[in-house]
Amino acid sequence: MNNKCSVCQKEVEKHESALRLGILTGEFKEGTSFHKLIFAGYGDKHIRCSPSRGQHIVHPNFKPITDDRPRYNKLFWDRFEVEKYQKIYTDAWVRLQVECGKGVEADLNELDIAL
């Protein structure tokens, strides 16, 4: 399937898909599939091209990114909200990498995710 990033227009592989990450974080209704989102008109993008999501991934295998928009930049958020979203997005990112066979090193028991 041809899946071009709506931001940079380069091919989006499964392990770098912001839509797939969003499904794993619970952004979409339970049972929503990637293909349903594409059919409904959602454009996919690289996680790195979605700084509002990507900024919350804190993992040694993911180079940190910043969302420069003040409304979304986590540096302006309450510490507890930042911790909450960092856990949600990091856990989902690790799960996505594992599902795609990327061999991300992590203790999945510590991450509290179900594979």
N, C-alpha and C positions, 0 to 999 in steps of 0.2 A: 504494500500500500504506500502510495506517495503521500508523505506527511510533511509539508513545509511549514516552517516557523512563521507565524503571522507578524513577527517583528523583523527578523533578519533574513527571512526567505530561504534559509538553509534547511536541509533535511533534519527532521527531529527523530532520533532513535528512541526506542521504548524507554530506556533507562534515563533519558534526559527530558522526558515529556512532563510539562507542567500540568496537563489535564490528567494524566495517569497519577501524578503526585496528588492532585486535588481529590481524585476519587479515594485514594488511600487515607487522606486526612479527614475525610467526611464532609468536604465542601459541597458535595452533591448528594442528592437523595440516595438512600441505601438501595443497592441493586442497579444503579446507573452504570452503564458500561461505556467504555471509551468510544465504541462505535455509535452508540446512541447519541453521545454528545456531539460527535462529528456530524452525524445525520441531522441533528437539531441546529446545526450551524455554528457551533463553538469552534473557534480557531485554536489550534494547539500552538505552543511555543516551547522553546527550551526553558528549562528551569532557570538558567542563567539570564534569560531574556525576560524573566518575570521576577524582578527584584523584590516585590512585595511578598512573594512566597520564599524565594531563595535566601533572603537575608536571615531567615529563621533556621536554616540548616547549619548545624554546628557539628562538624565531623572532620577529622584529619584528612579524609579523602575528598573533601569538597572545599574548594577555595572560597573564602568568605566574599560576599557581595553586600553592597549597601543600596538601599532604596533612598535616593536623594530627595524624594518628594516629602516635605515635612509632615504631611498628613499620614503617610505610611511608614516613615522611617522609625524603626523600633527604638532608636536612641531617645526618642521623645515619649516613649511609652512608660507606663508603670512597670516596675521591675517584675512584679508577679505575672503580668500579662506577657512580658517578654519570655520569661521562663516557661510559661504554659505553651506558647506557640513554638518555642524552640524545641520542646519535647515532642510536640505533635508532628512538626515538619521534619525533624531529624529522624524520628522513628519511622515515619512514612518513607523518607528518602532511602534509609537503609533497607527497608522492606522492598522497595522498588528495585534497588540494586541487586538484592538477593534473588528476587523473582526473575530478574533479567540475566542472572548468572554472572554478575560482575565481580563476585568474590570479595565484597567489602568486608573488611575485618571488623567484627563487632561481636560483643557478647550478647546474643539475641535474648537471653534470659534477662539481662539487665534492662534491655530496651522495652520489655513488657509489650511485645507485639506477638500476634498469632500468625503463624505462617500457614 
